[in-house]
Amino acid sequence: MTPVKKQQGLSLVELMIAIVLGLILVAGVIELFVNNRQVYRVQDAQSRLQENGRYAMKVITQSIERAGYLGCATRSALNINNILNTPNDYLWDITTPIEGNEATGENQWTPTRDVLITSPTSGSDILTIRTIEPPELRVVSHPTTGAPGSAAITVNSGNGLALGDIVLAHDCVAGAIFEITSATPNNGTLEHAQGTGTSDTPGNSTATLGYNFGAGWVNKIATNSFYIRTRANANVPSLYLKNGTTDPVEIVEGIESMQVQYGVDTSGNGAADTYQTADQIGNWNNIVSVRISLVMVSVENNLTVDGAQPYNLEGVTVTPGDRRLRRVFTRTVTLRNRVS
């Protein structure tokens, strides 16, 4: 009987073959992991683009739909008496419900942007919307002594108003915009004395509102500007909202550009006859709709496989210089308070 030889070990050739086979297996697992990871990154970025785009459009749309809302005075906007010292200022021109600034060059906008809109992204438009804020405070009394509307207005206490607030007193016949000069208006007494105001407020040119609002309401006015700005200490473009003189607030990250066109009613029938950019508008009170285009961009780079991803913006093909994902969201919104 031939004795069975026991294996004494592996030869160098066998060991090398085993190592190569192991490396091939490991390489395959790594390749599978990398591919799956890239698919996950792309899908996650696409989901974020979709979610952020929808939310940004919702915020802007709701604001546009409220443009020009002046409570019961909405339909009598021509009868609003603005007694501020600077009634046509960017912050206080409430009877112009919507305005814009078209990006016309490197860090240039037409009409010229207001200095309160800080660090906007070059090449992106600016949209400003004016309306009134809730709640509507019912007027408790407005004495008729003296010149029409010269007496202080009384509303309920605990109203949240403060010295220097700019408000609209209104009913279904007329309205008046004034600065509150009461030291403690939260107690319900809203004075509107003549004065120069402060560095942040315009002051009143007269103490007479010109109308008695004994059966009316009082609301704070709101001037909201949407624009694109890069977040501080980060290379992330975002949609920002500036309300009055307060600091701008980041609304949605990953928005590279906002382009705006305005539907102009040239025939007076309440419908848009043509769409123009802000630098082409002659009378902002003829605007009845707004067409918004947002260029959403992924926060992460190196997501596209075949180089840069071109996209179409207002009929123009744009090829970026990176490999981020992009998608254009476009919506046309009617100004409900400006159409029949």
C-alpha positions, 0 to 999 in steps of 0.5 A: 500500500502506498502511503498518503503524503500529507501537504507540507505547505503552499508553494510560492506560485500557489500563494501568489495566485491566491493573493491575485484572486483575493485582490480581484474579489476585493476590487470588485467589492470596492467597485460595487461600493463606489458605484452604489455610493455614487448612485446614492449621492446623485439620488440624494442630491436630486431629491434635495433639488426637488424638495428645495425647489418646491419649497422655494416656489411655495414661499415666493408664490404665497408672497406674490399672491398677497402683493397689494393686499391692503385689507378693506382698502385693497380696492381703494388703493388710490385713496391712501394718504401716505403722510410719511416724510419719504412716502416713495421710499423703497420701504414705505411705497405700499401703493406700489405692490411689486417692484424688481431689479433686473441684473444687467451687468457685473454687480449692476441692477436696473433699476438700481437696487436699494442699499438695504439689499446687501451682497446680492449675487451678481447676475440674479434678479431681485424681487420686492413685494409690499403688503400688510401683515396680520393681525388686523387690529380693530379700531376702538375709537378715533375721535373726530375733534380737530382736523380730519384724522388728527386725533390718536387712534385707539386699538386694543392693548396687547397689540404687539406694536412698538414705537417707530412701527409703520402702519396702515389705518384703513377701511373700505373707503380710504387709508392712511400710512403713518409712523407710530410716535407713541412711546408705548403703543402696546397699551392701545394708543397710536399717536402720529405726531409730525416729526423727523423720525429716526435713522431707521424710520422716516417720521411723519410730514403732518399729524393729520391723516385726512380721514377718520377711521373710527370703523376701520382697522390697523395693520403693520406694512411689510416690504419683503425682498427676495434675492440670491446671496452666498451664505457667509463663510460658505460657498453655498448660494441661497434664497434670502428674504429681507423684511423691512429693516431687519437682517436678511434671513436664509430661506432655502439653500442651493439656489444659484439664480433667480430670473423674473419677468413681469406680466404687463396689462397694456389694455386695462382688461386685467390680463397680461398682454406681454412679459417684460424684465424689470428694466423695461417696466414703465409703470409698476402698477400695470403688473398683473402677474410674475414669472419666476425661474429658479436655478437649483444647484446641488451643494455637492460637486462631482455628481455628473458622469459626463462632465458639466450638465447644461441646462436651459434658462429662459430659452438660453442653454447654459453650460456651467464650469463644474459637475454639480446637478442643476434643475430649473423651476419656473412658475407664473403667479397672478397678483390676485389683488391686481386683477378683476 
